[in-house]
């Protein structure tokens, strides 16, 4: 079965910086030339994650608030005591969200719902250069 791998590069601000990467993932699927299959979006980072959400200001603010409540930045984290980098909350948030997402595609189009966009979130406490791996498998 053919496999095509693409990459998305992002400059992020950290602090739950959110990016709609749907169009860029669709572009990679289109460039793959594959008709039907599955695309996996993976961020090789322990302080960021990927999900789907309706990418509009209210839903994004709600998601950010939820992460602030579940894993607040100002709580004590053993990670911070060990490494002193202050991003223990980012590791916990990323672990809760997860590093990857799989989406089927048919006739070269992602099978996302009308209000469903692929969203990358950088939880780290500083700006970063991020690479997201997009692997397309199909026929």
C-alpha positions, 0 to 999 in steps of 0.5 A: 500500500502506498505511503506519502509523508509530508510536513507542516512547519509552524512558528508558535507563541506557546501558551495554548497557541492554536492553529487551524491546519486543516487546509495544509493537511488537505493539501498534503493529501491532494499532493499524495495523489492517493484516492482513498485511505487514512491520513495521520497527523502527528506532532513529535513533541511532548508539549503540544497536541492535535485534535479536531474542534470547530475552529471559532473563537468561542469554542477555542476559548472554551477549550483553552479555559478547560486546559487552564482549569485541569492543568493550571500553569501555576500549580506545582509540577514535579517536572518543574522541580526536576528540570526548572523549565516551568513547563510541567503544565504543558507536558500534562496538557499535551499528554491529555490531548494526545500527539496524533489524529487519524482521519479517513479520506475518500476521493482525495477529500478529508472526511471531516464534519462540516464544523470540524477542523484539525487543530494544533495546540502548542502548550509550551511556555515559550515560542517554538518552531514546530514540525508536524508529520502528516503521513498518508496511507491509501490507494 
